Amino acid sequence: MLKYRHMSQPHIICKPTLDTFVRFGVVIAAIFGFALYFFYDGHIGYRQKNEEICSYRAFAQYGEQVLKHTADEWAAILQNRPLIVTEQVEGELMAVVGEERYPLPAQTQAAVCCPPELLDHEAMSKSWSDCWTAYSRRMHMPITPGDHAYDLATIREQWIAGGLFIFLGCVLVFFAVRTRGRVMSLEGDLVTAAGQQFRVGEIQSIDLRQWGPGFKGCAYFTVNGRKVKADGMTYGGFNKDKGEPAEAFMQALLAQYHGEITEYEAPEDSNAID
């Protein structure tokens, strides 16, 4: 049960706590981090994966054909032929895989020339996978690429997702800036909370069921039929080393208030002995 201390002419200002901005900062950094991750995949990551997958498939396909040809025939087949067959679609360099088209990095050697590992008829005849391993290491690619390539629609989805996260991050930045410019205060009988001002005498009821450090630190004032939130965790806080500013605010307000109060009541112990 709260004890309402009497205070004459209270003047209490609760500013946003440092912890509030730490929480804002962590969440905002995480959201913008996700946005950058999506943008990276849309611009670079997925295209690189497509190059890796399509290069691997090309080695596998040529590996099935190499034993059917002599060294001279093999050199003639691969002469001036790139590792990955490509075409331009909507300004994008695309790998052509049957009826499918997969975006590639704008500058990729696989679309220009045939690698020496593939041209080596003897090595390819022994083991195309060894040739692929040598090529992938030289090109800093994974030896075992992903299972599926990414089409243009999937890549565009990454840009959309990144844009949504940027928007969400900007919304949180707005709320952080707004919080920085607000206070929770009591000056005489003038209350400031949630960006609104009203007199103690205008409060019709107070809900304290979520107030206090062990709860959410929130109280709700009913003022002229509308609810106004007093957020003690965000404004002032309950740090005893700093004098529990939020609690001091509430105690000063309650000392002037004479209306309805709803408080949290702990359930009775069912094991208690009468």
C-alpha positions in Angstrom: 0.0 0.0 0.0 1.4 3.4 -1.0 2.0 5.9 1.8 1.1 9.4 0.5 3.5 11.9 2.0 2.4 15.5 2.4 4.4 18.0 0.3 3.8 21.7 0.3 4.1 23.5 -3.0 5.8 20.6 -4.8 7.9 21.3 -7.8 9.1 18.0 -9.3 10.5 17.5 -12.8 11.2 14.0 -14.0 13.4 13.9 -17.1 13.9 10.9 -19.4 16.3 8.4 -17.9 19.5 7.3 -19.5 18.3 3.7 -19.5 15.4 4.8 -21.8 17.8 6.1 -24.4 20.0 3.0 -24.1 17.0 0.8 -24.9 16.0 3.1 -27.8 19.6 3.0 -29.1 19.8 -0.8 -28.9 16.5 -1.3 -30.7 17.2 1.4 -33.4 20.7 0.0 -34.1 19.3 -3.5 -34.5 16.6 -2.3 -36.9 19.0 -0.3 -39.0 21.3 -3.3 -38.9 18.6 -5.5 -40.3 17.9 -2.9 -43.0 21.5 -2.9 -44.1 21.5 -6.7 -44.1 18.6 -6.7 -46.5 20.1 -4.0 -48.7 23.4 -5.9 -48.9 21.6 -9.1 -49.9 19.6 -7.2 -52.5 22.5 -5.4 -54.0 25.4 -7.9 -53.5 24.8 -11.0 -51.4 22.1 -12.8 -53.5 23.9 -12.0 -56.8 27.1 -13.5 -55.4 25.2 -16.6 -54.3 23.7 -16.9 -57.8 27.2 -16.7 -59.3 28.4 -19.4 -57.0 25.5 -21.7 -57.7 25.5 -21.2 -61.4 29.3 -21.7 -61.6 29.0 -25.0 -59.7 26.2 -26.2 -61.9 28.2 -25.3 -65.0 31.2 -27.4 -63.7 28.9 -30.3 -63.0 27.3 -30.2 -66.5 30.6 -30.0 -68.2 31.9 -32.8 -66.0 29.3 -35.1 -67.5 30.4 -34.2 -71.0 34.1 -34.1 -70.8 34.7 -37.9 -71.3 32.8 -37.7 -74.6 35.4 -35.5 -76.2 39.2 -35.4 -76.9 41.4 -32.7 -75.6 41.3 -30.9 -79.0 37.5 -31.2 -79.2 37.2 -29.9 -75.6 39.4 -26.9 -76.4 37.3 -26.1 -79.5 34.0 -26.5 -77.6 35.1 -24.1 -74.8 36.9 -21.6 -77.0 35.5 -18.1 -76.4 32.7 -19.6 -74.2 32.1 -18.1 -70.8 31.5 -20.3 -67.7 28.0 -19.0 -67.3 25.8 -18.1 -70.2 24.3 -14.6 -69.6 22.0 -12.0 -71.1 20.8 -8.5 -70.2 17.3 -8.3 -68.8 15.8 -5.0 -67.6 19.4 -3.6 -67.3 20.5 -6.6 -65.2 23.1 -9.2 -66.0 21.3 -12.5 -65.8 22.5 -16.1 -65.8 20.5 -18.1 -68.3 19.6 -21.5 -66.8 17.0 -23.1 -69.1 13.9 -20.9 -68.9 15.1 -19.3 -65.6 17.0 -16.1 -65.3 19.1 -15.2 -62.2 20.7 -11.8 -61.5 24.5 -11.8 -61.3 27.1 -9.3 -60.1 27.6 -6.6 -62.7 31.3 -7.5 -62.9 31.8 -11.2 -63.0 34.6 -13.1 -64.8 32.3 -16.1 -65.2 30.3 -14.2 -67.7 33.4 -13.2 -69.8 35.7 -16.2 -70.0 36.1 -19.8 -69.4 38.4 -20.6 -66.3 41.6 -22.6 -66.8 40.4 -25.2 -64.4 37.5 -26.0 -66.8 39.8 -25.9 -69.8 42.1 -28.6 -68.4 40.7 -31.6 -70.2 42.9 -34.1 -68.3 42.0 -32.8 -64.9 38.3 -32.5 -65.8 38.4 -36.1 -67.1 39.8 -37.4 -63.8 37.5 -35.4 -61.5 35.5 -32.3 -62.3 34.8 -31.8 -58.6 38.5 -31.4 -57.9 38.6 -28.8 -60.7 35.6 -27.0 -59.1 37.4 -27.1 -55.7 40.5 -25.5 -57.2 38.4 -22.9 -59.0 36.2 -22.1 -56.0 39.2 -21.6 -53.8 40.8 -19.3 -56.3 37.6 -17.3 -56.6 37.0 -17.3 -52.8 33.7 -19.2 -53.2 32.3 -21.9 -51.0 33.1 -25.4 -52.1 29.5 -26.4 -51.5 27.2 -23.5 -52.7 23.5 -23.1 -51.7 20.7 -25.2 -53.0 18.7 -22.6 -54.9 19.4 -19.4 -56.8 17.5 -16.1 -56.3 15.4 -14.6 -59.1 14.9 -10.9 -59.7 11.6 -10.8 -57.7 13.2 -12.3 -54.6 16.0 -9.7 -54.8 13.5 -6.9 -55.1 11.8 -8.2 -52.0 15.1 -7.6 -50.1 15.0 -4.0 -51.1 11.4 -3.7 -50.0 12.1 -5.3 -46.7 15.1 -3.1 -46.2 13.0 0.0 -46.9 10.4 -1.1 -44.4 13.0 -1.5 -41.7 14.4 1.9 -42.5 10.9 3.4 -42.1 10.5 1.5 -38.8 13.8 2.8 -37.6 12.9 6.4 -38.5 9.6 6.0 -36.5 11.6 4.9 -33.5 14.0 7.8 -33.9 11.0 10.1 -34.0 9.7 8.7 -30.7 13.2 8.9 -29.1 13.5 12.6 -30.1 10.0 13.2 -28.8 10.8 11.5 -25.5 13.9 13.6 -25.1 11.8 16.7 -25.4 9.3 15.7 -22.8 9.2 15.6 -19.0 6.8 14.3 -16.4 6.4 17.1 -13.8 4.3 18.5 -11.0 4.5 22.3 -10.5 2.0 23.2 -7.7 -1.1 21.5 -8.9 -0.2 21.6 -12.6 0.6 18.1 -13.9 2.6 17.4 -17.1 2.5 13.8 -18.4 2.5 12.2 -21.9 2.8 15.6 -23.5 -0.4 16.9 -21.8 -1.0 19.4 -19.0 -3.9 19.4 -16.5 -4.6 20.2 -12.9 -4.7 17.7 -10.1 -8.4 18.7 -9.5 -9.2 17.6 -13.1 -8.2 14.0 -12.4 -11.2 11.8 -11.9 -9.4 8.6 -11.0 -5.9 7.1 -10.8 -5.0 3.5 -11.7 -1.8 2.5 -9.8 -2.0 -1.2 -10.5 1.1 -1.1 -12.8 3.0 1.5 -10.8 6.2 0.9 -9.0 9.6 -0.6 -9.9 8.3 -4.2 -9.5 5.7 -3.6 -12.2 5.8 -1.6 -15.4 6.2 1.7 -13.7 3.0 3.1 -15.3 0.0 4.8 -13.8 -3.1 6.0 -15.6 -5.0 9.2 -14.9 -8.5 9.6 -16.0 -8.8 13.3 -16.9 -12.0 14.7 -18.2 -13.0 11.3 -19.6 -9.7 10.5 -21.3 -6.8 8.3 -20.1 -3.3 9.9 -19.6 -0.3 7.6 -19.0 2.3 8.5 -16.5 5.4 6.5 -17.3 7.7 6.4 -14.3 10.2 4.0 -15.9 10.8 6.4 -18.8 10.6 9.7 -16.8 12.5 10.0 -13.6 12.8 6.3 -12.8 12.9 4.5 -9.4 16.6 4.6 -8.7 17.0 4.9 -5.0 20.4 6.5 -5.3 18.8 9.3 -7.2 15.9 9.7 -4.8 13.3 7.8 -6.8 12.2 10.8 -8.8 9.1 9.1 -10.3 7.9 7.9 -6.9 8.5 11.4 -5.5 6.4 12.8 -8.3 3.6 10.4 -7.6 3.7 10.9 -3.8 3.5 14.7 -4.2 0.5 14.3 -6.6 -1.3 11.9 -4.4 -0.9 14.3 -1.4 -3.1 16.7 -3.3 -5.5 14.2 -4.8 -8.7 13.1 -3.1 -10.5 11.1 -5.7 -10.7 7.4 -6.6 -7.5 5.3 -6.6 -7.2 1.8 -7.9 -4.2 -0.1 -6.4 -2.7 -3.5 -6.9 -3.8 -5.9 -4.2 -1.8 -9.1 -3.7 -4.0 -12.3 -3.6 -4.6 -13.8 -0.2 -2.4 -16.7 0.7 -4.6 -19.8 0.2 -2.4 -21.7 2.6 -2.8 -19.3 5.5 -4.2 -20.7 8.7 -7.2 -19.0 10.1 
